[in-house]
Amino acid sequence: MIPDRLRLAPGLEISRVLTGLWQVADIEKDGGPLDVERAADHLEAYVTDGFTTFDMADHYGSAELIAGAVLKRHTGSQRPLAFTKWCPEPGPMTPDVVRRGVQDRLDRLGVAKIDLLQFHWWTFEHPAWLDALHEMTKLRAEGLIGEIGLTNFDAAHLAVALAEGIPIVSNQVSFSLIDRRAAGALSDLCARTGVRLFAYGTLCGGFLSSRWLGQPEPAEIGDWSGMKYRRFIEAAGGWDAYQAILRAASAIADRHGVSVSNVATRWVLDHASVAGVIIGARLGENEHRADNARLFSFALDAQDHALLEGAFAGTRPISGDCGDEYRRAPFLTASGDLSHHLDSIPSVYAAEPLAGKPGRMRVSSGSVWEPLAGYSRAVRTGDRILVSGTTATHGADRVVAPGDAGAQATYCLDKIAASIRALGGTMDDVVRTRVYLADVQDWEAVSRAHGRFFGDVRPANTLLAVDALIGDYKVEIEAEAVVGEG
């Protein structure tokens, strides 16, 4: 059975089962680079069976080279699609930096245009992600990029990108019977905007398969993917809660004469926001193309969904939104802790001591208003950090997301977080915020943005509607933090 297909964008029809090549890096980490042409032979078999859309990234070992070798064997409309990701370290995203990143993907794939380039950003406290996306939009107009996607963006920052006019068609996120975060705010946003999701982790690194049914919790996991998804299982309630989901999926699989993995994947694929699921391939080893093709041979019914919902009731929702596992604890990654990586990323702001004021430091953002009006972005005196009224100003004077108060609030709070971090604190140290609205009707969108940052901290807060804010700003936010409390 040929895998179902979907029109993602004009001229871009995809297989709804994408072949993920992240395991190339896993295979190569101990044994060295794969033979590109031999690996391409294995990947060619996927094309023959109708799995004609490949997903990879700049850091998946030789994956781009292998996919590029397959692309060279095909021409015209029959050529497979190669979707890749660019995951730069945060820093200045000048036109030259972005162009080099894109050109490297083009060179490794051996193509003149990247079918879909998906962008990942490690910390939204560094605002250069907007510069990168705007420059990618220009390269799309030049014909070097077919379509632009995101990877591991939460709903709030996808909304900022869309409000900025970036032509986003997709967002790749974790989505499974265990990790159901994408079914919430992110799917709601997709329904309103037409952005579609690519779901990875649908099999939880192989844990959502019959071989784990009734098995004891393993003492050790040997591969990166398994280590990562075991942490998802722990976050969702532990081994017993996971086994309950597995039993429900197994009962459904028996009803329909399919595999547990088919049930787990079909549940994700049936969500209206999902364009496709990404199923990993260990080239030359475990290839499950025949089993994956059975995804479209059955449909889940009300009885199936009721059985799964009963199992979900015994789990804990994984906290936060999609992508948080890469940006805040608990880090549900293979390493289990990205603190060292995130802490090594340079702050967008530099703290400077104030001459003649022992114990006082400040940061500046480069806004034209700070020297003109004589103020700092933030000041630390002793254990107190005071952040000035913050607007959605990017660079010297550009207004972010004009007309969208919720998106502007998200951008403001990212700037506040960066200011506080540069002075030695975190958003957990915030004890007071004040929010000023140009239009009182925006109170809910701004409050929801505030709640995403402070839902657990819950500082003292005042929200005011004012007569007007200067320019196209819809909201202004100030904050105060006390470092070291608790």
N, C-alpha and C positions, 0 to 999 in steps of 0.2 A: 504494500500500500504506500503510495507516494505521500509524504508528509504534507499536511494542509499548508496553504500559503496565504499571505496577507499583503495588501498594498499599504506600506508604511508611509510613503510619500510619492508624489508624482514621479513615475519612472523607477520606483524602488519597490519591487515585490520580493518579499522575503519568505523563506521557509519558517514556519512557526516554531519549529524545533531547530535552534541554532546549535552548531557544533562548537563547544568551548574548548580552547586550546591552553588553558591555564596549567594543565598537568604536564605540559612540555617542560616547564621550569622545574616541576617536581621530579620528573624523570632525569633531567640533566644535572640536578644539584649534586649528585654523587657520581654519575657516570660520564660526565662531559657532554659536549654538544652532540645531538643526534645527526646522523647522516641525512642531509636535507632531502636529497632525491628519494631515498628509501622511505623516509617519513612521509614525503609527498605521495608516494605510491599508496600508503595506508590511507591518507586523507582522500585520495582520489576515489577510493571505494565508497566513501560517504556521498560524494557527488553522484556516483552511479546509482545509489539507492535513493536519491532525491533530496539529500540533506546538503543543500547548496549554499548555505549561509554560515560563514565562519566568524567566530568572535575571538579576539585576542587583545594583547596590550603590548606596550613598549617594553615591559619588564617580564614578559612570559618567555624568557629564554630565546630559542630560535623560532618561535611560533610564526612571527611575521615572515621570516625567510622561507619557512616550509609552505605557508599559505601562498606566498608569492610564486613559489615553484609550481604550485597547482594552477594558479591563475595563468601562467605562461602557456599552459597546455590547452587553454580554451580561448575562444574568440567570440566577439559579437554578443548577442543576447543570451547565449548559452553559458557565458562565463559565470562562475560562482561569485558570490559577494563576499568581500572581506571587510569586516568591521573591526577597527582597532581602537585603542585608547591611548591618550597622551596624559601622563601623570607627572607633571613637572614639580620640582620642589618650589615652594612659595618663594617669590622674589619678584623683582621688577619684570613685568611682562611687556617688554618693548616689542615693536613690530618685528625687529630682527630676531629676538628670542623666540617668538611664536612661529615665525616663518621657518626657522631652523628646526624647531620641533616637528612641524608638519612635514618639512622636506625629508627629514630622517625617516618618517613613516612611509613616505612615497618611495624613497630609495630602497628601503628594506622589502617593501611589497613589490617593487618593480612596476609601479603603475603611474599613470599621469594624474589620476584623481582617486582620492580615498572615498569609497562608497559611503561610509559613515564614520566620522571621527568623534569619539566619545571622550569627554574631558572630565578629569578627576582633580579635585583640589583638597589639600590636606587640612587647611584651617581657614575658615571664613573671617577670622580676625585679621588676616592679611587680605586687603581688598583688591589685589592685582588680578584676582580671578575674573573680574569684570573686564579688565583690559584685555586679558587673553581671549575671552569670548567675543568681544567686539572685533578683535583682530582676526579671529577665526571666521567671523561673519564676512569680513572683507575678502579673505582667501576663498571662501565659498563663492563669492561673487566673481572671483577670478577663475573659478573652475577647478581649483586644486582640491576642494572638499565638496563631496556631493551633498551630504546632509550633516547637521551637527547634533550630537547627542551628549548626554551627561552620564556620569556614573557615580553612584552613591551620594546624590544630592537629596537633602530632605525637602519636604514640601515648601517650607518657608523660603529657601534659597532658590529653588526652582521658580517660585513666584517672583522673586527679585529679577532673575534672568529674563523671564517673560515680560515683566513690566519694563525692562530695559530694551525690549524689542529684539532680543536674540531669537532667531528662528529655530528653536529647539523642537526636535521631533520625538526624542526618546530619552528615557532615564533608566539606567541599569541598576537594579537594586536586589538585595536579598529578599526572597519571598518563598515561603514554604508552609507546610502544615505546622511546623515548629515556630517559625518566625513570620508572624502575620501582620507586622507593622504596616506594610505597603497597602493593606486593605483599608486603611484609615484615611488620614488627611491627604496622603499622596494620591490615592485613587480618586478622592473627591476633586482634587485640583485637576487631575487628568480628565475627568468627566467634563469639567468646565472649559478646558483649554484645548483638548484634542491631543495632548502629548500622550504617548504610549510608553508602557513599561516593558523592559526586558528583565525577566526574572532569572537570577542565578541562585544556586544553593537549594534548588527545589528538591533535591534528594539528600540534602544535608550531608554532603561528602560521603554518600553511600549508606548512611544510617537509616534512611527511609527505604529499606529493602527487606525482603523476607529473611535474609540470612541473619539479621539481628533479632528477629522475633523470639521472645522468651529467653534471650541470652543474658548472662550477667554483665554488669558494667565492667568494661575492660580496664585493666590496671594501667596500660600504656597504649598510646596511639602512635603509629610509626610515620604517618604521612602528614604533610602540612594541612591538607584539606580536612582530614579527620580530626586533627587537633583543634582546628577552628570551629567545626560544627559540634564537637563535643561541648564546647563552651556555650554555644547556643542552647543545647539541650539543658545544660545546668541552669542557664539564665531563665529558661522557660518552665522550670519546676523540677528538674532532675530526671533520673533514669526511670522511675516508676511512672511519672506523668508521660514521658516519651513512649514507654511501652504501651500505655493505654491508647495513644494515638496509633501506634503501630498495629495493635490488635484490631482497632476499628478499620484501618486501611486494609488489613488482611482479610477481614470478613467481607468487605466491599469487593476486593479483588476476586475472592472466591465466587461471589454472586455473578460477576461479569466474565469470569474466565480470563482474567488478565493478571498482571503482576502488581505487587504492592507499589513498585516504582511508577507504574502506569497510573495508579490511583492518585498518588502524591502529586505527580506532574499534571494530571488532568485537572485536579482541584485548582491549581494555580492558573492554568491556561484558560479556565472558564471565566476568570474575572474579566470584566469588560475593559479594564484599564490595561490588561496585559496583551502585548502584541506577540510576544514569543517567549519561550523558555530556553535557557542555555544549559545544555547537558554536556558535561565534560567528556573528553575522549582521551584515553591513554593509547596513543597510536601504536599499533602492533601488539597490544596486550588485551585489555578488556574492551571489546567493541560490542555494543548492544543495539545495533541499528534495527534489527528485526523487532526487538522488543519495543523500542522507541516508536516505530511506525504504528504499533497497535494502539497508540494514544488516541487515534481518530476512529477506532472501531467500536467505541462504546461511549455512553454518556452517563454522568452521575445524576441520580434522581433524588427526590425529596427524602426517601428513606436513607439514602447514602449520606446526604448532608446532615440529617438528624443524628446519625450515628457519629459522624465526625464532630458535630457540635457538642455532643455529650462528652466526648473525649477532651475537647478543648476546655470544657468547664473545669477540668482538674489541673490546668496549667496556669502559669503566671504570664501575663503579657510581657514581652520583652520591652524594657523601658526605652523611652525616647522615640525618635523617628529614624527613618532609613538613613544609613551612613553614619549615625552616631557612634557605631562600633569602631570607627576609624578616628574619631575626634575626641571622644570623652570616655572615661571609665564607666562601666567595665568594658575593657577592650576585648571584643569577641573575635580575636584574630588568631592566626597560627602561633604567634609569639605570646599572645595573652597580655601583652603590655606594650603599648606604643608611646609611653610617657617619654622615654629617652629620645625617640624620634621627634615627637612634637616639641619637646623642650629645646631641641637643637635647632629648630627653625627660627631664624632671626626675627625679632619683633619688627613690625612696620614702624614703630616709634622708638626713639632713643631718649632715655632719661638723662637729664643734665642737672647737676647741682646748682643751686642759686648762690651766687657769691655773697658772702656776708650773712648767709642764713643757714647756720648749721642744722642738719637734719631735714632740710627742705629740698625737694627735687621737683622737676616739672617735665612734661613732655609737650611737644608741639606737633601738629599734624600737617603743616604746610599750607593751611588755608590762608587765603588773602586777608581774612578778617582778623586773624590773631594778632599780627603786628599792628594792623590799623587801629583796632579797638583796644589793644593792650591787655590781652588775656592769654592764658595757656589752655591747651586741650584738657590737661589734668595737672594737679599739684598734689604731692605727698608731703605732709608735715607730720613727723612722728609716725604713728600707726594709722593715721587717717589719710585716705585718698579722696580728693574732691574732684569730680569730673564736671567740666562746664556743660552748659546746655549744648546738646549734640544734635546736629541735623544730618541728613543724608547727602553730605557733600563729598564728592569723590575727587581726589586730587586737590587742585587749588580752588576750583569754583564750580565744578559741574554738579548739577542736581541729579541724584539717582532716582529713578522710578517716579517721575513727576506725575502727580495725580493719584498715586497708589499709597495710601497712608500705611497699610499693613506692611508692604514691602519696604517703605522708608523706615518704619520702626525697626524691622529686622536689621537693616543696614546700620542704623544708629546704634543699636545694641551691640553689634559686632565691633563698632568703633570704640564703644565704651569698654568692652571686654579687652580689646587690645591696649587701650590706655591704662587700664588697671593692671594688666599683666606686665606692661613695661615698667611699672613702678613697684613691682613685687607682690601684687595681690592677684586674686581671682574673682570671678563673679560670685563665688560662694561667700566672699567677704562683704558683699554689698548689704548695707543696712537701711538705705533710704534711696528712693527714686522719686522724681517728679516728672510728670508727662504733660506737655502743653499741646493742645490740638487746635488747628485752625478751623476745623469743622467738627462740632460735637457728634455728628452722625458717624464719624470714624472711630468712635470709642471702642467698639467691639473688635474691629480688626487690629487696632493697636494694642488693646488689652490682651488679645490672644498671642500676639508677638511677645509681649512682656511676659506672659505666663509660660511660654516655651523656654525662656531663659531663667525664670525665677520661680517656677512652679514648686520646687522643693525648698528654695531659700526663703522665699516670701518676705522680702524686706518691707519696711514701712513705705507706703506709696501714696502720692497725691496725683490725681488727674484733673486737669483744668482745661476748659475751653476758653480760648483767648480771642480777641477781636480779629487778629490776623497774624501771620508769620511772614517775614520778609521773603519775597520771591515765590518760587513754586514749592516751598516746603509745606507739608501737611502736618508734620509733627516735629517736636523738639523734646529731647529727654536729657535730664541730668541725673547724676548718681553720686552717692557717697559710700565709701567702703571703710571698714576698720579691719586692718590686717592682723591676723593672729588671734582673733577672738575665737574662743572655743577650741 
